[in-house]
Amino acid sequence: MGKYWWVTWIKVLALTAVFAVVIVLGYQQVKKSVADYLVDAPADAKLTDKLNLEDMVFDYAGEFVDRMMEESEQIRNAITEPLA
């Protein structure tokens, strides 16, 4: 190793800390997004058994449809408005 080998280790530790923070924040975000769909299940149950997937899918589909309808209405309004 070179004269300043410790600089490399400081960089490695800094990157490890950054990745740890990203993983923790991502975990918290996922936990918040699925909190509404958790059901009571035994601790050893699979993830799919712990989530109410039917409600989750229908809620996300409903949000998607609402967003697409708003976008299509904006496009339709922009086309039908008279040019000034």
Buried (B, 14 or more C-beta within 10 A) or exposed (E): EEEEEEEEEEEEEEEEEEEEEEEEEEEEEEEEEBEEBEEEEEEEEEEEEBBBEEEBEEEEEEEEEEEEEEEEEEEEEEEEEEEE
